[in-house]
Amino acid sequence: MRHATTVVIGAGHCGLALSRCLAAHSVDHAVLERGEVAHSWRTQRWDSLRLLTPNWMTRLPGHTYRGDDPDGYLSMPGVIRLLEEYATGAPVLTGVTVTSVQPLDQGYLVRTNRGACGHGPSSWRPGGPPRRPGRPCRCRRGSPR
Ligand SMILES: Cc1cc2nc3c(=O)[nH]c(=O)nc-3n(C[C@H](O)[C@H](O)[C@H](O)COP(=O)(O)OP(=O)(O)OC[C@H]3O[C@@H](n4cnc5c(N)ncnc54)[C@H](O)[C@@H]3O)c2cc1C
């Protein structure tokens, strides 16, 4: 079982960006991903999809577009390649589905399909398109929302 100071759930844009920021601050962490890196882009996008935003706008912490087509629009496979490259060196564990996050006196217990994965002072769930990063509501103390 791996223990990490911070557990990030999901290796999409948000999870990988957060991982990059944590690494920049030397925070020990693990990114748990139920599928592969860019799983949403592999499984929930149509083949002909292109980003709405031009390449020059496509930025992540520590990453800016350096290609020769700043006014182009990334294809779905292009987004997957981008995220795969961006994930290089990140502590991503693939095929690990988080099933619950339980607050403890200190930190959280993160349960996964591969058993209890670890706990730390913080746990973050990048949310997907309409959601915002944050702790799962059931982790907040007090009345659940
Ligand atoms: C059709 C469509 C078109 C879009 N076009 C654009 C665009 O043109 N430009 C733009 O900037 N944005 C676009 N978006 C939005 C973009 O997809 C999101 O902003 C971005 O993917 C959000 O990243 P995320 O990391 O929050 O979520 P996701 O990319 O969804 O990543 C979440 C990750 O968490 C993993 N996960 C979820 N639950 C668990 C769990 N319990 N355990 C472990 N892992 C888990 C998932 O497998 C996934 O890999 C589009 C979205 C859609 C749906």
The ligand as an SDF file (V2000), in Angstrom:
LIG
                    3D

 53 58  0  0  0  0  0  0  0  0999 V2000
  -17.5040   17.1810  -25.6000 C   0  0  0  0  0  0  0  0  0  0  0  0
  -16.5320   18.0340  -24.8360 C   0  0  0  0  0  0  0  0  0  0  0  0
  -15.7650   18.9760  -25.5020 C   0  0  0  0  0  0  0  0  0  0  0  0
  -14.8580   19.7770  -24.8030 C   0  0  0  0  0  0  0  0  0  0  0  0
  -14.1130   20.6920  -25.4850 N   0  0  0  0  0  0  0  0  0  0  0  0
  -13.2240   21.4760  -24.8080 C   0  0  0  0  0  0  0  0  0  0  0  0
  -12.4440   22.4590  -25.4920 C   0  0  0  0  0  0  0  0  0  0  0  0
  -12.5610   22.6220  -26.6860 O   0  0  0  0  0  0  0  0  0  0  0  0
  -11.5570   23.2120  -24.7850 N   0  0  0  0  0  0  0  0  0  0  0  0
  -11.4170   23.0400  -23.4340 C   0  0  0  0  0  0  0  0  0  0  0  0
  -10.5850   23.7260  -22.8300 O   0  0  0  0  0  0  0  0  0  0  0  0
  -12.1640   22.1140  -22.7620 N   0  0  0  0  0  0  0  0  0  0  0  0
  -13.0490   21.3490  -23.4170 C   0  0  0  0  0  0  0  0  0  0  0  0
  -13.8230   20.4420  -22.7430 N   0  0  0  0  0  0  0  0  0  0  0  0
  -13.6930   20.3920  -21.3070 C   0  0  0  0  0  0  0  0  0  0  0  0
  -12.5310   19.5070  -20.9240 C   0  0  0  0  0  0  0  0  0  0  0  0
  -12.8170   18.1760  -21.2630 O   0  0  0  0  0  0  0  0  0  0  0  0
  -12.3970   19.6030  -19.4750 C   0  0  0  0  0  0  0  0  0  0  0  0
  -12.1870   20.9390  -19.1090 O   0  0  0  0  0  0  0  0  0  0  0  0
  -11.2500   18.8030  -18.9490 C   0  0  0  0  0  0  0  0  0  0  0  0
  -11.1820   17.5090  -19.5060 O   0  0  0  0  0  0  0  0  0  0  0  0
  -11.4900   18.7120  -17.4720 C   0  0  0  0  0  0  0  0  0  0  0  0
  -10.4010   18.0380  -16.9410 O   0  0  0  0  0  0  0  0  0  0  0  0
  -10.5980   17.2480  -15.5920 P   0  0  0  0  0  0  0  0  0  0  0  0
   -9.2280   16.7060  -15.2640 O   0  0  0  0  0  0  0  0  0  0  0  0
  -11.3090   18.0510  -14.5770 O   0  0  0  0  0  0  0  0  0  0  0  0
  -11.6340   16.0830  -15.9290 O   0  0  0  0  0  0  0  0  0  0  0  0
  -11.4360   14.8170  -16.8280 P   0  0  0  0  0  0  0  0  0  0  0  0
  -10.6120   15.0880  -18.0340 O   0  0  0  0  0  0  0  0  0  0  0  0
  -12.7970   14.2340  -17.0180 O   0  0  0  0  0  0  0  0  0  0  0  0
  -10.5580   13.8750  -15.8760 O   0  0  0  0  0  0  0  0  0  0  0  0
  -11.1000   13.2730  -14.7320 C   0  0  0  0  0  0  0  0  0  0  0  0
  -10.3240   11.9730  -14.5640 C   0  0  0  0  0  0  0  0  0  0  0  0
  -10.7120   11.4070  -13.3220 O   0  0  0  0  0  0  0  0  0  0  0  0
  -10.8290   10.0220  -13.5040 C   0  0  0  0  0  0  0  0  0  0  0  0
  -11.7270    9.5470  -12.4510 N   0  0  0  0  0  0  0  0  0  0  0  0
  -13.0280    9.9010  -12.2530 C   0  0  0  0  0  0  0  0  0  0  0  0
  -13.5210    9.2760  -11.1820 N   0  0  0  0  0  0  0  0  0  0  0  0
  -12.5060    8.5190  -10.6740 C   0  0  0  0  0  0  0  0  0  0  0  0
  -12.3980    7.6490   -9.5490 C   0  0  0  0  0  0  0  0  0  0  0  0
  -13.4430    7.4180   -8.7270 N   0  0  0  0  0  0  0  0  0  0  0  0
  -11.1990    7.0260   -9.3250 N   0  0  0  0  0  0  0  0  0  0  0  0
  -10.1390    7.2510  -10.1370 C   0  0  0  0  0  0  0  0  0  0  0  0
  -10.1950    8.0620  -11.2310 N   0  0  0  0  0  0  0  0  0  0  0  0
  -11.3670    8.6880  -11.4840 C   0  0  0  0  0  0  0  0  0  0  0  0
  -11.3980    9.8750  -14.9010 C   0  0  0  0  0  0  0  0  0  0  0  0
  -11.1600    8.5700  -15.4460 O   0  0  0  0  0  0  0  0  0  0  0  0
  -10.6420   10.9570  -15.6440 C   0  0  0  0  0  0  0  0  0  0  0  0
   -9.4350   10.5010  -16.2320 O   0  0  0  0  0  0  0  0  0  0  0  0
  -14.7220   19.6460  -23.4020 C   0  0  0  0  0  0  0  0  0  0  0  0
  -15.5050   18.6820  -22.7480 C   0  0  0  0  0  0  0  0  0  0  0  0
  -16.4000   17.8850  -23.4460 C   0  0  0  0  0  0  0  0  0  0  0  0
  -17.2370   16.8740  -22.6900 C   0  0  0  0  0  0  0  0  0  0  0  0
  1  2  1  0
  2  3  1  0
  2 52  2  0
  3  4  2  0
  4  5  1  0
  4 50  1  0
  5  6  2  0
  6  7  1  0
  6 13  1  0
  7  8  2  0
  7  9  1  0
  9 10  1  0
 10 11  2  0
 10 12  1  0
 12 13  2  0
 13 14  1  0
 14 15  1  0
 14 50  1  0
 15 16  1  0
 16 17  1  0
 16 18  1  0
 18 19  1  0
 18 20  1  0
 20 21  1  0
 20 22  1  0
 22 23  1  0
 23 24  1  0
 24 25  2  0
 24 26  1  0
 24 27  1  0
 27 28  1  0
 28 29  2  0
 28 30  1  0
 28 31  1  0
 31 32  1  0
 32 33  1  0
 33 34  1  0
 33 48  1  0
 34 35  1  0
 35 36  1  0
 35 46  1  0
 36 37  1  0
 36 45  1  0
 37 38  2  0
 38 39  1  0
 39 40  1  0
 39 45  2  0
 40 41  1  0
 40 42  2  0
 42 43  1  0
 43 44  2  0
 44 45  1  0
 46 47  1  0
 46 48  1  0
 48 49  1  0
 50 51  2  0
 51 52  1  0
 52 53  1  0
M  END
$$$$
